Amino acid sequence: MKEDEREQKMSQDGRVSRRAVLTGAAGAVGASVLGLKTRTASGQDRGADANPGPPASEVGTRSSFEQPKRAPGGLVSRTPLQDLHGAITPADLHFERHHSGVPRIDPRSYRLLVHGLVERPTVFSLNDLKRFPAVSRICFLECSGNLGRQGGEKTRPQELCGLTSQSEWTGVMLSTLFREVGARPDAKWFLAEGQDAAVMTRSIPIEKAFDDAMIAYAQNGEPLRPEQGYPVRLLLPGFEGNSNVKWLRRLDLATQPFMTREETSRYTDPLADGTARQFSFVMDARSVITSPSYPQSVEPGWMEIRGIAWSGRGKIQRVEVSTDGGKTWSRAVLQGPVLPKAHTRFGLMWKWNGAPAVIMSKAVDETGYAQPDWAMLQSVRGRRTRYHQNPITGWKVGADGQVLFAIERVS
């Protein structure tokens, strides 16, 4: 009698066959290890932890295990840089800054007036703007006061410089609108005015309009969020955030700057010699290590030091990282794509030996501008300036693996 027939007969006689034992044992072990149920009531295999979950929905949500949040405070809300990956900031985590709350604007009644030194003063509706050829670009936005909140050693990247974020913006080139209305040759500046209660206004050089300025109505594939200027905002890649006027309602072309409240009493840099830097639009090169950072703890061995670098002057050329408090520097690897006026991810593999260390980063852009340390920055700007502070910063790694912010500011 063949062995298969013998085992089948033994099974029919009520005795367990060797194959049944082996198969059953393997199945039991597999079910135990993988947490599987062998059979459902309907006769189908299903995991012990299987959960069919809800059906398809109209709007997706994050996993309940992932809860990144902005850090709100007054009229600002900071992006959780330490919790993000890649170059694009989710729209709901983009930093928020406004001067008098977020207005509610009906897109059906929205209007943009373009007038002043133009041949054809024109009022555009939102639909009018969308009829022009659409363009998209990826770039960062940064508040010019993006270093105003430090909590000592227990400062996260979010508090250190969380007033910068990056999106893909879609809209119409401002140069297209200015050609449509016939901007006159003697127009050298234009005023951008918002529809918020503060009536935010800034004077912008006309050259920016014919360079890369945009009228944006979409962000990361969807209409702008209200706190980002819905339904329309001005986008000036590389320029300080306040000049990228949100809830845009008026553009006025003129021969000279308008000297508005926001560019006289604010957004000027008092210098040590008693003068002030005005119309300092461009955001200088800067970098920040996002991991490891407070409140992380690390263990001896290999890890990747990660962070972001950016410059309003153009592309990031290189990022250097120090693991000994600035005594020596190593070149980090830039994660592509490396785009102009955009956040660029960088990384450097580091084997920590368990001894106390200070890790730092500095960025150099394609113009050759290098991110300064605090002493160098304040020797040029003085100590009263509140804007455009882009010093080299770092993190202390203790012998216990705890990571804390390394305070370097010159008092």
VEXDREN-2710 file (C-alpha; in Angstrom, 1 decimal):
% VEXDREN-2710
k/r/px/py/pz
1/MET/0.0/0.0/0.0
2/LYS/1.3/3.4/-0.9
3/GLU/2.2/5.8/1.9
4/ASP/-0.5/8.4/0.9
5/GLU/-3.1/5.6/0.9
6/ARG/-1.8/4.3/4.3
7/GLU/-1.9/7.8/5.9
8/GLN/-5.4/8.3/4.5
9/LYS/-6.6/5.0/5.9
10/MET/-5.0/5.8/9.3
11/SER/-6.9/9.1/9.3
12/GLN/-10.1/7.3/8.5
13/ASP/-9.5/4.9/11.4
14/GLY/-9.3/7.9/13.8
15/ARG/-5.6/8.0/14.0
16/VAL/-3.6/11.1/13.1
17/SER/-1.2/10.8/10.2
18/ARG/2.4/12.1/10.1
19/ARG/1.5/14.5/7.4
20/ALA/-1.4/15.8/9.3
21/VAL/0.8/16.3/12.4
22/LEU/3.5/18.1/10.4
23/THR/1.0/20.2/8.5
24/GLY/-1.0/21.0/11.5
25/ALA/2.1/21.9/13.6
26/ALA/3.4/24.2/10.8
27/GLY/0.0/25.8/10.5
28/ALA/-0.3/26.3/14.2
29/VAL/3.1/27.9/14.4
30/GLY/2.5/30.1/11.5
31/ALA/-0.9/31.3/12.9
32/SER/0.8/31.9/16.2
33/VAL/3.7/33.9/14.8
34/LEU/1.6/35.9/12.3
35/GLY/-1.4/36.3/14.6
36/LEU/-3.7/34.6/12.1
37/LYS/-7.1/33.0/12.4
38/THR/-7.5/29.9/10.3
39/ARG/-11.0/30.5/9.1
40/THR/-13.8/33.0/9.4
41/ALA/-17.5/32.2/9.8
42/SER/-17.9/32.6/6.0
43/GLY/-15.2/30.1/5.4
44/GLN/-12.6/32.7/4.4
45/ASP/-9.1/33.1/5.9
46/ARG/-8.7/36.4/7.9
47/GLY/-6.1/37.8/10.2
48/ALA/-6.8/37.9/13.9
49/ASP/-6.2/41.6/13.9
50/ALA/-7.9/42.3/10.6
51/ASN/-10.1/45.3/10.5
52/PRO/-12.1/46.0/7.4
53/GLY/-12.3/49.7/8.4
54/PRO/-14.5/52.3/6.9
55/PRO/-15.5/52.5/3.2
56/ALA/-14.0/55.0/0.8
57/SER/-14.5/58.6/1.8
58/GLU/-14.7/62.0/0.1
59/VAL/-11.8/63.5/2.0
60/GLY/-8.8/61.6/3.3
61/THR/-7.3/61.9/6.7
62/ARG/-3.9/61.1/8.4
63/SER/-3.4/58.0/10.3
64/SER/-4.4/58.4/13.9
65/PHE/-0.8/57.4/14.8
66/GLU/0.5/60.5/13.0
67/GLN/-0.5/63.9/14.5
68/PRO/1.9/66.6/13.3
69/LYS/0.6/70.0/14.4
70/ARG/1.5/73.7/14.0
71/ALA/2.5/75.6/17.1
72/PRO/0.1/78.6/17.3
73/GLY/0.9/81.7/19.2
74/GLY/-0.9/85.0/18.7
75/LEU/-0.9/85.9/15.0
76/VAL/1.6/83.2/14.0
77/SER/1.5/79.4/13.7
78/ARG/4.7/77.5/13.2
79/THR/5.4/74.5/10.9
80/PRO/6.6/71.3/12.7
81/LEU/9.8/71.1/10.6
82/GLN/11.1/68.2/12.8
83/ASP/8.1/66.0/11.9
84/LEU/8.2/66.4/8.1
85/HIS/9.9/64.6/5.2
86/GLY/10.8/65.6/1.7
87/ALA/10.5/69.2/0.4
88/ILE/6.8/69.9/0.3
89/THR/4.9/71.1/3.4
90/PRO/1.4/69.8/3.7
91/ALA/-1.0/72.8/3.1
92/ASP/-2.6/72.4/6.6
93/LEU/0.9/72.6/8.2
94/HIS/2.2/75.6/6.3
95/PHE/3.2/78.3/8.7
96/GLU/0.6/81.0/9.3
97/ARG/1.2/84.8/9.8
98/HIS/-1.3/87.6/9.6
99/HIS/-1.8/91.0/11.1
100/SER/-5.5/91.1/11.9
101/GLY/-7.0/87.6/11.6
102/VAL/-8.0/85.6/8.6
103/PRO/-10.7/87.2/6.4
104/ARG/-13.5/85.2/4.9
105/ILE/-13.8/86.1/1.2
106/ASP/-16.4/84.8/-1.2
107/PRO/-14.6/83.8/-4.4
108/ARG/-17.7/84.7/-6.5
109/SER/-17.4/88.4/-5.5
110/TYR/-13.6/88.6/-5.5
111/ARG/-12.1/91.3/-7.5
112/LEU/-8.5/92.5/-8.2
113/LEU/-7.9/96.1/-9.4
114/VAL/-4.8/96.9/-11.4
115/HIS/-4.3/100.6/-11.9
116/GLY/-1.9/103.5/-11.7
117/LEU/0.7/103.9/-14.4
118/VAL/-1.0/101.6/-16.8
119/GLU/-2.7/102.1/-20.2
120/ARG/-5.8/100.1/-19.3
121/PRO/-6.9/100.1/-15.6
122/THR/-8.7/96.8/-15.2
123/VAL/-10.7/94.9/-12.6
124/PHE/-10.2/91.1/-12.7
125/SER/-12.5/88.5/-11.3
126/LEU/-11.1/85.1/-10.1
127/ASN/-12.4/83.5/-13.2
128/ASP/-10.7/86.2/-15.3
129/LEU/-7.4/85.3/-13.6
130/LYS/-7.9/81.6/-14.3
131/ARG/-8.4/82.2/-18.0
132/PHE/-4.7/83.2/-18.4
133/PRO/-2.1/80.5/-19.0
134/ALA/-1.4/78.8/-15.7
135/VAL/2.0/78.3/-14.3
136/SER/3.3/76.3/-11.3
137/ARG/6.5/76.5/-9.3
138/ILE/7.9/75.1/-6.1
139/CYS/9.4/77.6/-3.7
140/PHE/9.6/78.5/0.0
141/LEU/8.1/81.3/2.0
142/GLU/9.7/82.6/5.1
143/CYS/8.7/85.3/7.6
144/SER/11.5/87.9/7.9
145/GLY/11.2/87.5/11.7
146/ASN/11.9/83.8/11.7
147/LEU/14.0/83.6/14.8
148/GLY/11.9/85.3/17.4
149/ARG/11.0/82.5/19.7
150/GLN/13.6/80.5/21.6
151/GLY/12.8/78.4/24.7
152/GLY/16.4/77.8/25.8
153/GLU/17.7/74.3/25.6
154/LYS/14.2/72.9/25.1
155/THR/13.7/74.6/21.7
156/ARG/12.6/72.4/18.8
157/PRO/13.2/73.3/15.1
158/GLN/9.6/74.3/15.0
159/GLU/10.2/77.1/17.6
160/LEU/13.6/77.9/16.2
161/CYS/12.6/78.6/12.6
162/GLY/9.2/77.2/12.0
163/LEU/8.1/80.3/10.1
164/THR/9.2/78.8/6.8
165/SER/7.3/76.3/4.6
166/GLN/7.3/75.2/1.0
167/SER/4.6/74.5/-1.5
168/GLU/3.9/74.1/-5.1
169/TRP/2.1/77.3/-6.1
170/THR/-0.1/77.7/-9.2
171/GLY/-1.5/80.8/-10.8
172/VAL/-0.7/83.4/-13.4
173/MET/2.6/85.3/-13.9
174/LEU/2.3/88.9/-12.8
175/SER/4.2/90.0/-15.9
176/THR/1.3/88.6/-17.9
177/LEU/-1.2/90.8/-16.1
178/PHE/1.0/93.9/-16.3
179/ARG/1.3/93.4/-20.1
180/GLU/-2.4/92.9/-20.3
181/VAL/-3.1/96.2/-18.7
182/GLY/-0.2/98.0/-20.4
183/ALA/2.3/98.9/-17.7
184/ARG/4.0/102.1/-18.6
185/PRO/7.8/102.4/-18.9
186/ASP/8.0/105.0/-16.1
187/ALA/6.4/102.6/-13.6
188/LYS/9.3/101.6/-11.2
189/TRP/7.3/100.3/-8.2
190/PHE/3.9/98.8/-7.5
191/LEU/1.9/98.7/-4.4
192/ALA/0.3/95.4/-3.3
193/GLU/-2.7/95.7/-1.0
194/GLY/-4.5/93.0/0.9
195/GLN/-8.2/92.7/1.8
196/ASP/-7.6/91.8/5.4
197/ALA/-8.7/94.1/8.3
198/ALA/-5.1/95.4/8.7
199/VAL/-5.0/96.3/4.9
200/MET/-1.5/94.9/4.6
201/THR/0.4/96.9/1.9
202/ARG/3.9/96.7/0.6
203/SER/5.9/98.5/-2.2
204/ILE/7.6/96.1/-4.6
205/PRO/10.2/97.0/-7.3
206/ILE/8.7/96.5/-10.8
207/GLU/11.7/94.4/-11.8
208/LYS/10.3/91.6/-9.6
209/ALA/7.0/91.7/-11.4
210/PHE/8.8/91.0/-14.7
211/ASP/11.1/88.3/-13.2
212/ASP/9.3/85.5/-11.3
213/ALA/6.4/87.1/-9.4
214/MET/3.0/85.3/-9.6
215/ILE/-0.6/85.8/-8.7
216/ALA/-1.3/82.5/-7.0
217/TYR/-4.7/80.9/-6.5
218/ALA/-3.7/77.3/-5.8
219/GLN/-1.3/75.5/-3.4
220/ASN/-0.3/71.9/-3.6
221/GLY/-3.0/71.1/-6.1
222/GLU/-5.9/72.7/-4.4
223/PRO/-7.3/76.3/-3.9
224/LEU/-5.3/78.3/-1.4
225/ARG/-6.2/77.8/2.2
226/PRO/-7.8/80.8/3.9
227/GLU/-4.8/81.5/6.1
228/GLN/-2.6/81.4/3.0
229/GLY/-4.6/84.1/1.2
230/TYR/-7.7/82.5/-0.3
231/PRO/-8.7/83.2/-3.0
232/VAL/-5.7/85.0/-4.3
233/ARG/-2.3/86.0/-3.0
234/LEU/0.9/87.7/-4.4
235/LEU/3.9/85.3/-4.6
236/LEU/7.4/86.7/-4.7
237/PRO/9.8/83.8/-4.7
238/GLY/12.8/84.4/-2.4
239/PHE/11.3/87.6/-0.9
240/GLU/10.4/88.0/2.8
241/GLY/7.0/86.6/3.6
242/ASN/5.3/89.9/4.4
243/SER/5.8/91.2/0.9
244/ASN/3.9/88.2/-0.5
245/VAL/0.6/90.0/0.3
246/LYS/-2.3/87.7/0.9
247/TRP/-6.0/88.2/0.1
248/LEU/-4.7/90.5/-2.7
249/ARG/-7.2/93.1/-3.9
250/ARG/-5.2/95.9/-5.5
251/LEU/-2.0/96.6/-7.5
252/ASP/-1.1/100.2/-8.0
253/LEU/1.9/101.0/-10.3
254/ALA/3.9/104.2/-9.6
255/THR/7.3/105.8/-10.0
256/GLN/8.5/105.4/-6.4
257/PRO/7.8/103.4/-3.3
258/PHE/4.7/104.3/-1.3
259/MET/6.3/104.3/2.1
260/THR/3.4/102.6/3.8
261/ARG/3.1/101.8/7.5
262/GLU/4.3/98.3/7.1
263/GLU/7.5/99.3/5.4
264/THR/8.4/102.3/7.6
265/SER/7.3/101.5/11.2
266/ARG/7.9/97.7/10.5
267/TYR/10.1/95.5/8.4
268/THR/13.1/97.8/8.6
269/ASP/16.4/96.8/10.2
270/PRO/17.9/99.3/12.6
271/LEU/21.7/99.1/12.4
272/ALA/24.5/99.8/14.9
273/ASP/25.4/103.2/13.3
274/GLY/21.9/104.6/13.8
275/THR/20.7/104.1/10.2
276/ALA/18.3/101.4/9.1
277/ARG/18.2/98.9/6.3
278/GLN/15.0/99.3/4.3
279/PHE/13.5/97.2/1.5
280/SER/15.7/94.3/2.4
281/PHE/13.5/91.9/0.5
282/VAL/15.7/88.9/-0.2
283/MET/15.9/86.1/2.4
284/ASP/19.5/85.0/2.8
285/ALA/20.9/81.5/2.8
286/ARG/20.0/79.5/5.9
287/SER/20.0/75.9/7.2
288/VAL/18.7/74.0/10.2
289/ILE/19.2/70.4/11.3
290/THR/15.9/68.8/12.0
291/SER/17.1/65.4/13.2
292/PRO/18.5/64.7/15.7
293/SER/17.1/67.7/17.5
294/TYR/15.2/68.3/20.7
295/PRO/13.4/66.4/22.2
296/GLN/15.0/63.3/20.6
297/SER/17.3/60.9/22.3
298/VAL/19.9/59.0/20.3
299/GLU/22.0/55.9/20.8
300/PRO/25.7/55.3/20.0
301/GLY/26.2/54.1/16.4
302/TRP/25.4/55.2/12.9
303/MET/22.7/57.7/12.2
304/GLU/21.9/60.3/9.5
305/ILE/22.0/64.0/10.4
306/ARG/19.2/65.5/8.4
307/GLY/18.0/69.0/7.7
308/ILE/16.8/71.6/5.2
309/ALA/18.6/74.5/3.6
310/TRP/17.3/77.4/1.5
311/SER/18.2/80.7/0.0
312/GLY/16.2/83.6/-1.6
313/ARG/19.1/84.2/-3.9
314/GLY/18.9/81.0/-5.8
315/LYS/19.9/77.4/-5.5
316/ILE/21.7/75.9/-2.5
317/GLN/25.2/75.0/-3.7
318/ARG/26.4/73.1/-0.6
319/VAL/25.7/72.4/3.0
320/GLU/28.4/71.7/5.5
321/VAL/27.9/69.9/8.8
322/SER/30.1/69.9/11.9
323/THR/29.9/67.4/14.7
324/ASP/32.5/69.1/17.0
325/GLY/31.0/72.5/17.5
326/GLY/32.3/74.1/14.4
327/LYS/36.0/73.0/14.6
328/THR/35.8/70.9/11.5
329/TRP/33.2/70.6/8.7
330/SER/32.1/67.8/6.3
331/ARG/30.1/68.3/3.2
332/ALA/26.6/66.9/3.4
333/VAL/24.7/65.2/0.6
334/LEU/22.0/67.3/-1.0
335/GLN/18.7/65.4/-1.8
336/GLY/17.4/66.3/-5.2
337/PRO/15.7/68.0/-6.8
338/VAL/17.8/71.1/-5.9
339/LEU/15.6/74.0/-7.0
340/PRO/16.2/77.7/-6.9
341/LYS/14.6/79.6/-4.0
342/ALA/13.5/76.3/-2.5
343/HIS/14.0/74.2/0.5
344/THR/16.6/71.5/-0.1
345/ARG/17.0/68.5/2.0
346/PHE/20.5/67.4/3.1
347/GLY/22.0/64.5/5.1
348/LEU/25.3/63.3/6.5
349/MET/26.0/59.9/8.0
350/TRP/27.5/60.1/11.4
351/LYS/28.8/57.5/13.8
352/TRP/28.3/58.8/17.3
353/ASN/30.7/57.3/19.9
354/GLY/28.7/58.2/22.9
355/ALA/30.8/61.3/23.9
356/PRO/29.1/64.8/24.2
357/ALA/29.0/66.5/20.9
358/VAL/27.6/69.6/19.2
359/ILE/26.2/69.3/15.7
360/MET/25.8/72.3/13.4
361/SER/25.1/73.1/9.8
362/LYS/25.8/76.0/7.4
363/ALA/24.5/76.7/3.9
364/VAL/26.2/78.3/0.9
365/ASP/24.1/79.3/-2.1
366/GLU/25.0/79.6/-5.8
367/THR/26.0/83.3/-5.4
368/GLY/28.7/82.3/-2.9
369/TYR/26.8/83.7/0.0
370/ALA/27.6/81.7/3.2
371/GLN/25.4/81.5/6.2
372/PRO/27.1/83.4/9.0
373/ASP/27.5/82.7/12.7
374/TRP/26.0/85.0/15.4
375/ALA/29.1/87.0/16.0
376/MET/29.6/87.7/12.3
377/LEU/25.9/88.5/11.7
378/GLN/25.8/91.0/14.6
379/SER/29.1/92.6/13.8
380/VAL/27.5/93.7/10.5
381/ARG/23.9/94.3/11.6
382/GLY/24.2/95.3/15.2
383/ARG/22.2/93.8/18.0
384/ARG/18.9/95.6/17.6
385/THR/17.7/94.1/14.4
386/ARG/14.6/91.8/14.5
387/TYR/14.5/90.7/10.9
388/HIS/16.6/88.6/8.5
389/GLN/18.4/86.7/11.2
390/ASN/19.9/83.6/9.7
391/PRO/22.8/82.5/12.0
392/ILE/24.4/79.1/12.1
393/THR/22.6/77.1/14.9
394/GLY/23.1/73.6/16.4
395/TRP/22.2/70.9/18.9
396/LYS/24.0/69.5/21.9
397/VAL/24.1/65.7/22.2
398/GLY/24.7/64.7/25.8
399/ALA/26.5/61.6/27.0
400/ASP/23.1/60.2/27.9
401/GLY/21.9/60.7/24.3
402/GLN/19.6/63.6/25.1
403/VAL/19.5/66.3/22.4
404/LEU/19.1/69.9/23.4
405/PHE/19.3/73.2/21.6
406/ALA/22.8/74.7/21.6
407/ILE/22.3/78.4/22.4
408/GLU/24.9/80.5/20.6
409/ARG/23.3/84.0/20.4
410/VAL/25.6/86.8/21.4
411/SER/23.9/88.9/24.1
END
